[in-house]
Amino acid sequence: MPGQRIRNDQSFECEPLKGKKIEYFSFFYSDESLRDVLMVLLKLQEIESYQRFFLDATLGFWEKWDYENTFLDIDDLKTTDLCDKYNLKGLVVSRISCKGSHE
């Protein structure tokens, strides 16, 4: 399983992730300004797969990936580990949502 698309839409909620504990949380970017975040990667303790979130063509995307393939197409990007930076490991997810508009 290279990756499985769960949702792509202007707006959506990630209800199945609610109430789970954070194991790994990181974002990937292409330049040092940190303004060009390309992807957010999340691993929750109770879920085997990694959750990938990104924006493309005004849509939000949510995918799940297995460990072996999670980093294949993003290994050349720079990353910041948000768990370490903000002490997030073990905290419970209260909500994950993508909010957009058709404009």
C-alpha positions in Angstrom: 0.0 0.0 0.0 1.9 3.1 -1.1 -0.9 5.4 0.1 -4.6 5.5 0.2 -6.6 8.7 -0.3 -9.2 9.1 2.4 -10.6 12.5 1.6 -10.0 15.4 -0.8 -12.3 18.3 -0.7 -12.6 22.0 0.1 -13.7 21.2 3.7 -13.8 18.1 5.8 -13.4 16.7 9.3 -11.1 13.9 10.4 -13.4 12.3 12.9 -11.7 8.9 13.1 -8.6 10.6 14.4 -10.3 12.3 17.3 -9.4 11.1 20.8 -6.2 9.4 19.7 -2.7 10.1 21.1 0.0 11.7 19.1 3.1 9.6 18.5 4.8 11.6 15.7 3.9 15.0 14.2 6.0 16.8 11.6 5.8 19.1 8.7 7.8 19.1 5.5 8.9 22.2 3.6 11.0 23.2 0.7 12.8 26.3 1.8 14.3 27.8 5.0 11.6 30.5 5.3 9.1 27.8 6.5 6.5 29.5 4.4 6.2 26.7 1.9 4.9 23.9 4.0 4.2 21.0 1.5 2.9 18.3 3.8 2.0 17.5 7.4 2.6 14.0 8.7 0.9 12.5 11.7 1.3 9.1 13.5 -1.2 8.3 16.2 -0.5 5.6 18.9 -3.7 3.7 18.3 -3.6 3.7 14.5 -1.0 1.6 12.5 -0.8 3.9 9.5 0.7 7.4 9.1 -1.7 10.2 8.2 -0.6 12.7 5.5 -2.2 16.1 5.0 -1.5 18.5 2.2 -3.1 21.2 0.0 -3.1 21.1 -3.8 -5.2 23.1 -6.3 -7.3 24.7 -3.6 -8.2 21.3 -2.1 -7.2 19.6 1.1 -6.0 16.0 1.0 -5.9 13.3 3.7 -4.1 10.1 3.0 -3.0 7.1 5.1 0.3 5.4 4.4 2.1 2.4 5.9 5.5 2.9 7.6 7.6 1.4 4.7 6.3 3.9 2.1 5.5 7.0 4.2 8.7 8.8 3.5 9.4 7.6 -0.1 8.4 10.7 -2.0 9.2 13.3 0.7 12.7 12.2 1.8 14.3 15.1 -0.1 12.3 17.7 1.8 13.4 19.4 5.0 11.4 18.6 8.1 10.6 20.0 11.5 9.5 17.6 14.2 6.6 19.3 16.0 6.5 16.6 18.8 9.9 17.6 20.0 9.6 21.3 19.3 6.3 21.7 21.2 6.3 18.6 23.5 3.2 17.1 21.8 3.9 13.4 22.1 1.2 11.6 24.0 -1.3 14.5 23.8 -4.8 13.7 22.6 -6.2 15.0 19.3 -9.4 17.0 19.9 -10.0 17.9 16.3 -8.5 17.9 12.9 -10.3 19.7 10.1 -9.7 21.3 6.7 -11.7 24.5 6.2 -11.8 26.1 2.8 -14.1 27.8 0.4 -14.9 27.5 -3.3 -13.1 30.9 -3.8 
